[in-house]
Amino acid sequence: MTRASDTRGGAATLSKEGLPAWLEPVVHAVETVQPLQLSRFLPPENGAGRQSAVLILFGEGERGPELLLMERASSLRSHAGQPSFPGGALDPEDGDPHGDGPLRAALREAEEETGLDPAGVQLFGVLPKLYIPVSGFVVTPVLGWWREPSPVGVVDPAETARVFTVPVADLTNPDNRAMALHPSGHSGPAFLVESALVWGFTAGVIDRLLHFAGWERPWDRDKQVPLDWRS
């Protein structure tokens, strides 16, 4: 199991030992999915882009499996106000971006943004690196099991507006699914959950994970919502 010290100089590790049975489809999806099955936006071949990582953390709540999400502060330069996975850019102390650096960065950022105790997190998988063209981030999605849940909440209001969990049952509910329509005309998968519109990179990754884990339920892809759906 990854311990808190792993984010401060130790070697972060991956382990599938002792995971709950319901996570097995996710583990299989992580092991078999190909980059282009996740996104058409892949890291530039010239190595451009800022290395970063996000933590896709599965826990078990009162209504079964759930995901930890946060809403970014509206004052941030990149992806302001968007619901997202905890995460951010790799720091030099995180180490090799092609080694365990993304694992350490995902845990460190989650701790900084949500107050999560990394000692209670078991990292079990890593998805292929993806690219966010609008911000130039090369993102490594790191998956974890919240084996020992800890209290979470806003640590720094300048970075995080709120922290919340979403039951997987709500994410797979067809009534909560739609295509988010960007002013540019682009549309992508979205989720209307916990008084939030989850869209963009985060929604795209959740959508693909649900699909390849076999959890997706048929939903109306003709249903569209604007990004300012609450205004």
Secondary structure as the mmCIF struct_conf table of DSSP 4:
data_model
#
loop_
_struct_conf.conf_type_id
_struct_conf.id
_struct_conf.beg_label_comp_id
_struct_conf.beg_label_asym_id
_struct_conf.beg_label_seq_id
_struct_conf.end_label_comp_id
_struct_conf.end_label_asym_id
_struct_conf.end_label_seq_id
HELX_RH_3T_P HELX_RH_3T_P1 ALA A 4 ARG A 8
TURN_TY1_P TURN_TY1_P1 GLY A 9 GLY A 9
BEND BEND1 GLY A 10 GLY A 10
TURN_TY1_P TURN_TY1_P2 GLU A 17 GLY A 18
HELX_RH_3T_P HELX_RH_3T_P2 ALA A 21 LEU A 23
HELX_RH_AL_P HELX_RH_AL_P1 GLU A 24 THR A 32
HELX_RH_AL_P HELX_RH_AL_P2 PRO A 35 LEU A 38
BEND BEND2 ARG A 40 ARG A 40
TURN_TY1_P TURN_TY1_P3 GLU A 45 ASN A 46
BEND BEND3 GLY A 49 GLY A 49
STRN STRN1 ARG A 50 GLY A 61
TURN_TY1_P TURN_TY1_P4 GLU A 62 ARG A 63
STRN STRN2 GLY A 64 ARG A 72
TURN_TY1_P TURN_TY1_P5 SER A 74 SER A 75
BEND BEND4 ARG A 77 HIS A 79
TURN_TY1_P TURN_TY1_P6 ALA A 80 GLY A 81
STRN STRN3 PRO A 83 SER A 84
BEND BEND5 PRO A 86 PRO A 86
STRN STRN4 GLY A 87 ALA A 89
HELX_LH_PP_P HELX_LH_PP_P1 LEU A 90 ASP A 91
HELX_RH_3T_P HELX_RH_3T_P3 PRO A 92 ASP A 94
TURN_TY1_P TURN_TY1_P7 PRO A 97 ASP A 100
HELX_RH_AL_P HELX_RH_AL_P3 GLY A 101 THR A 114
HELX_RH_3T_P HELX_RH_3T_P4 PRO A 118 GLY A 120
STRN STRN5 VAL A 121 VAL A 126
HELX_LH_PP_P HELX_LH_PP_P2 LEU A 127 LYS A 129
STRN STRN6 LEU A 130 ILE A 132
TURN_TY1_P TURN_TY1_P8 PRO A 133 GLY A 136
STRN STRN7 PHE A 137 TRP A 146
BEND BEND6 ARG A 147 GLU A 148
BEND BEND7 VAL A 155 VAL A 155
TURN_TY1_P TURN_TY1_P9 PRO A 157 GLU A 159
STRN STRN8 THR A 160 PRO A 167
HELX_RH_AL_P HELX_RH_AL_P4 VAL A 168 THR A 172
HELX_RH_3T_P HELX_RH_3T_P5 PRO A 174 ASN A 176
STRN STRN9 ARG A 177 LEU A 181
TURN_TY1_P TURN_TY1_P10 PRO A 183 SER A 184
BEND BEND8 GLY A 185 GLY A 185
STRN STRN10 SER A 187 VAL A 193
TURN_TY1_P TURN_TY1_P11 GLU A 194 SER A 195
STRN STRN11 ALA A 196 VAL A 198
HELX_RH_AL_P HELX_RH_AL_P5 GLY A 200 PHE A 212
TURN_TY1_P TURN_TY1_P12 ALA A 213 GLY A 214
TURN_TY1_P TURN_TY1_P13 ARG A 221 ASP A 222
STRN STRN12 GLN A 224 PRO A 226
TURN_TY1_P TURN_TY1_P14 LEU A 227 ARG A 230
#
